[in-house]
Amino acid sequence: MKTFEKNLKGATAYCRNNPKLVGGVSIILALVLFWLIGSLIVSPARAQPISGLPDQPPSLKYLLGTDSNGRELLAVIIVGTGLTLRIGFLAGAIGLGIAIILGFLSGYYGGFLDIIIRGVVDILLTVPALAVLVVIAAMISGVITLNLMIIIVASLSWMLPTRAIRSQVLTMREKAYIPMAKISGMNNLEIIVKELIPNLLPYLAAGFVGATAAAVLATIGLEALGLGPQSLPTLGMTIFWAVSFSAMLRGMWWWWLPPVIIIATLFVGLFLLTAGLDEIANPKLRRVV
Amino acid sequence: MTIVYVLKRFGYLILVVWAAATLIFLIPRLASERNPIVQRMGQTAAAAGVLSEGVEEMKKAWEAKFGLDQPLWKQYLHYIRDLVTFDFGYSLAYYPARVKDQMMNALPWTIGLFGMATLISFVFGTLGGALLAWPKAPRFLQYLLPFVLTLSAVPYYLLGLVLLFLFAFTTGIFPLSGGYSIGIVPRLSFPFILNILHHSILPGVAMVLAGVGFWALQMRGLMVIGLEENYITFAEAKGLKGKRILFRYAIRNALLPQVTSLAIALGQVISGAILVEVVFGYPGLGTLLLKAVSGFDYNLISGIVFIIILIIAMTTFLLDLIYPLLDPRIIYHRETR
């Protein structure tokens, strides 16, 4: 575990020179705090329909107004931020898990498996993910639950991390410390867990953020088409309801603008995180921005 | 360009389209035990509120008509045969209409908007990104960077919503939705084309603004790495003019990975385009997809998804054909990736 500690120490020291990473982490943390503190102050129950009068503009009673079903929008975006973050992070974690398994199988063991995995990744990367997800989500009979949504979006968020991990494993496999470890009697699994994964940490972190970003993008895209958890006030579903109730034409800016701002902030945060992690993983970029 | 290369790429095109088509065929049959037609019939029956007598016979008749009573492999063969002839059957939600006709009406809108927007954002983004990395470029470009960074992170359709609010709802400069004004006769005339352009500007701008950032950032990264190469130093030492170094040495080399990622990014771009259309009520494939989803029109959904995948695969194929023209090394070396 020494390498891990060293990596961690190096990373904290490096943070001072990497404002993008710091910025990204702060934005994501701010959103998490917004959700945590928000749910303490505002009861999540008020995000349900008929918790207030419908179509109310922002006032002292309803800070961000209400929508046409009487949901209070302040509560909606607080709960929605939590739900969307949860979908994103869990789907990202599942995506990264798949990517680690496939990436190592493909890069470390190679051979026939490598050809198959590479082929599948290449083909799936060409196919627009949203299109396939639409087919999956549209075919699910009954209500889409939160967990189901996580699985749906996770099912197509693993390709890019798989590719990245595979190519890193390919280069690392050639490093001198691998034969060294073999001579010292480590088996393949031990080498992967003790030698490769610690060295891959920056890439795994970048892969996690990448998979999370892909998952959030897919969730909000699907939800904007109405293919999300209909009974839950996620950010994407809020946009869907706002568009289908023509909130904009009716001048109800408080319905669609807050979720747009939160989603945009979330994407900027994820983007800065990716850029920051890229700089760690790819030192050549350090002086770029 | 060698024949082998073209054939190989064409084979890959067929493979991608076949794999995607098989996915579209299998997913609904794995996801639910009920077949889509019964589900749709149930919805219609519930909406009409009639007695459910004779539903069983109707179901049998429909299943026979759509071939759903046959074994899976036979259905699959029929499905592939239909796809090859571009026959997607009838729309379930708008029954007498055929899926093909509906898509043919929507397709030109999507290709026009999506094609133009992608082209413009790629060209401007690539040039802008190159200049951002170029030390002799005007200073003011550097100040655009944070702006570009932010734009590239925000999805197209959210930007679309904001633009819609600012330029259509509040100021009324551009129309709120649709592809052309209601009441105008759709025919090939100057006012009609002007009307279409007027309607296309906002969705187009939303896509270009978000797209430019993505391409500029990526190009900037490629350029910064490229500018450190020895051939740039050598070109400078030879006393070549700055413009010549920029265009012939730096941009030309950075362009290759940029075109590769264009092929990869197309899928994302078209997913964004679908949602932009939904936001703007633009009469393309995206809006049609929304209608199909809300009407549970399985045939229409799978038709649209297939066409989208086909467009992407064909564009990737074309890019693959252009690629050797940009990078002559490709023909002589076997792919070692």
Contacts between the chains, C-beta under 8 A, distances in Angstrom:
chain1	res1	chain2	res2	distance
A	123	B	15	6.9
A	123	B	16	5.3
A	123	B	19	5.1
A	123	B	20	7.7
A	125	B	264	5.9
A	125	B	267	7.2
A	126	B	16	5.2
A	126	B	263	7.6
A	126	B	264	7.6
A	126	B	267	6.5
A	126	B	312	6.3
A	126	B	313	6.3
A	126	B	316	5.8
A	127	B	16	7.0
A	127	B	19	7.8
A	127	B	20	5.1
A	127	B	23	7.8
A	127	B	267	6.3
A	127	B	309	5.5
A	127	B	312	7.0
A	128	B	266	7.7
A	128	B	267	3.7
A	128	B	268	7.2
A	128	B	270	5.3
A	128	B	271	5.0
A	128	B	308	5.9
A	128	B	309	6.8
A	128	B	312	5.9
A	129	B	267	6.6
A	129	B	268	7.8
A	129	B	271	6.7
A	130	B	271	3.6
A	130	B	274	6.6
A	131	B	270	7.9
A	131	B	271	7.0
A	131	B	274	7.9
A	131	B	304	8.0
A	131	B	305	4.5
A	131	B	308	4.9
A	131	B	309	6.1
A	132	B	20	7.6
A	132	B	23	6.2
A	132	B	24	7.7
A	132	B	27	7.6
A	132	B	305	7.1
A	134	B	289	6.8
A	134	B	293	6.8
A	134	B	301	6.7
A	134	B	305	6.3
A	135	B	23	7.7
A	135	B	24	5.7
A	135	B	27	5.2
A	135	B	28	6.9
A	135	B	301	6.4
A	135	B	302	6.6
A	135	B	305	5.5
A	136	B	27	5.6
A	136	B	31	6.6
A	138	B	293	5.4
A	138	B	296	7.4
A	138	B	298	7.7
A	138	B	301	5.6
A	139	B	27	6.1
A	139	B	28	4.1
A	139	B	31	4.2
A	139	B	32	5.8
A	139	B	36	7.4
A	139	B	298	7.8
A	140	B	31	5.9
A	140	B	32	7.0
A	141	B	31	7.9
A	141	B	32	4.7
A	141	B	34	6.2
A	141	B	39	6.6
A	217	B	155	6.5
A	217	B	268	7.9
A	220	B	155	7.0
A	221	B	155	7.6
A	221	B	271	6.1
A	221	B	272	7.9
A	221	B	274	7.9
A	221	B	275	5.8
A	224	B	157	6.6
A	224	B	275	5.4
A	224	B	278	6.6
A	225	B	274	7.9
A	225	B	275	7.3
A	225	B	278	6.7
A	225	B	289	7.1
A	225	B	290	5.8
A	225	B	293	5.7
A	226	B	290	7.4
A	226	B	293	6.3
A	226	B	294	6.2
A	227	B	293	6.2
A	239	B	158	7.9
A	239	B	161	7.7
A	243	B	278	7.1
A	243	B	279	6.6
A	248	B	161	7.3
A	248	B	164	6.4
A	248	B	165	6.1
A	248	B	169	5.7
A	248	B	176	7.8
A	249	B	169	7.2
A	249	B	176	6.6
A	251	B	169	7.6
A	253	B	165	6.8
A	256	B	161	6.0
A	257	B	165	7.6
A	260	B	158	5.0
A	260	B	161	5.6
A	260	B	162	6.5
A	263	B	154	8.0
A	263	B	155	7.4
A	263	B	158	5.9
A	264	B	153	7.6
A	264	B	154	4.7
A	264	B	158	5.9
A	267	B	153	4.4
A	267	B	154	5.6
A	267	B	155	6.7
A	268	B	149	7.9
A	268	B	150	5.8
A	268	B	153	4.6
A	268	B	154	7.2
A	270	B	153	7.4
A	271	B	149	7.3
A	271	B	152	7.1
A	271	B	153	3.7
A	272	B	153	8.0
A	284	B	225	5.8
A	285	B	221	6.3
A	285	B	224	7.5
A	285	B	225	7.7
A	287	B	224	7.5
A	288	B	133	8.0
A	288	B	220	7.1
A	288	B	221	6.0
A	288	B	224	4.8
A	289	B	145	7.4
